Amino acid sequence: MSLELKDKKGKKGHIGFLHAFAGLIGVWKSEWNFRFHSFAALLVIIVGFMLSLTIMEWVLISFAVGMVLISELINTAIEKTIDYLKPEYHPSARFIKDAAAGAVLVSAIVAVVVGLLIFLPKINILL
């Protein structure tokens, strides 16, 4: 018995995952900021293991990291959509792109604050 799922249009469920992974790989290859935030997330995870984070701390770090990476993905989708729909300069297109980038900035700032709140007390104990 096959475990493949079909949606209302008859497409197999695993096709959606293939497109999702293709999207992640495409953003990874094309977007420096996504790679930067991914490496920062890896560093946070390594330091988290070194400092023996609690389950709740891991939950908070996971949400913060996820928020930044999701924001980057959505920002990239918005930017590519605007470039496709309005390749020439337009003030509204600029505003949309700037607002999407601002969302990434806010998520990154929140993630840094969460990281500082979790990591600084643990680092102070070590020093």
Contacts in CASP RR format, 6 or more apart in sequence:
PFRMAT RR
TARGET T0000
AUTHOR 0000-0000-0000
METHOD contacts of the structure
MODEL  1
MSLELKDKKGKKGHIGFLHAFAGLIGVWKSEWNFRFHSFAALLVIIVGFM
LSLTIMEWVLISFAVGMVLISELINTAIEKTIDYLKPEYHPSARFIKDAA
AGAVLVSAIVAVVVGLLIFLPKINILL
4 12 0 8 1.000
4 13 0 8 1.000
4 14 0 8 1.000
5 12 0 8 1.000
5 13 0 8 1.000
5 14 0 8 1.000
6 12 0 8 1.000
6 13 0 8 1.000
7 13 0 8 1.000
24 73 0 8 1.000
27 34 0 8 1.000
27 72 0 8 1.000
27 73 0 8 1.000
27 76 0 8 1.000
28 34 0 8 1.000
28 35 0 8 1.000
28 38 0 8 1.000
30 76 0 8 1.000
31 72 0 8 1.000
31 76 0 8 1.000
33 72 0 8 1.000
33 104 0 8 1.000
34 69 0 8 1.000
34 72 0 8 1.000
34 73 0 8 1.000
34 76 0 8 1.000
37 68 0 8 1.000
37 69 0 8 1.000
37 72 0 8 1.000
37 108 0 8 1.000
38 69 0 8 1.000
41 65 0 8 1.000
41 66 0 8 1.000
41 68 0 8 1.000
41 69 0 8 1.000
44 61 0 8 1.000
44 65 0 8 1.000
44 115 0 8 1.000
45 61 0 8 1.000
45 65 0 8 1.000
47 119 0 8 1.000
48 57 0 8 1.000
48 58 0 8 1.000
48 61 0 8 1.000
48 119 0 8 1.000
51 119 0 8 1.000
51 122 0 8 1.000
51 123 0 8 1.000
53 61 0 8 1.000
53 118 0 8 1.000
57 118 0 8 1.000
60 114 0 8 1.000
60 118 0 8 1.000
61 114 0 8 1.000
61 115 0 8 1.000
61 118 0 8 1.000
63 114 0 8 1.000
64 110 0 8 1.000
64 111 0 8 1.000
64 114 0 8 1.000
64 115 0 8 1.000
65 111 0 8 1.000
67 107 0 8 1.000
67 110 0 8 1.000
67 111 0 8 1.000
68 104 0 8 1.000
68 107 0 8 1.000
68 108 0 8 1.000
68 111 0 8 1.000
70 107 0 8 1.000
71 103 0 8 1.000
71 104 0 8 1.000
71 107 0 8 1.000
71 108 0 8 1.000
72 104 0 8 1.000
74 100 0 8 1.000
74 103 0 8 1.000
75 100 0 8 1.000
75 101 0 8 1.000
75 103 0 8 1.000
75 104 0 8 1.000
78 96 0 8 1.000
78 97 0 8 1.000
78 100 0 8 1.000
79 97 0 8 1.000
79 100 0 8 1.000
82 93 0 8 1.000
82 96 0 8 1.000
82 97 0 8 1.000
85 93 0 8 1.000
86 92 0 8 1.000
86 93 0 8 1.000
END
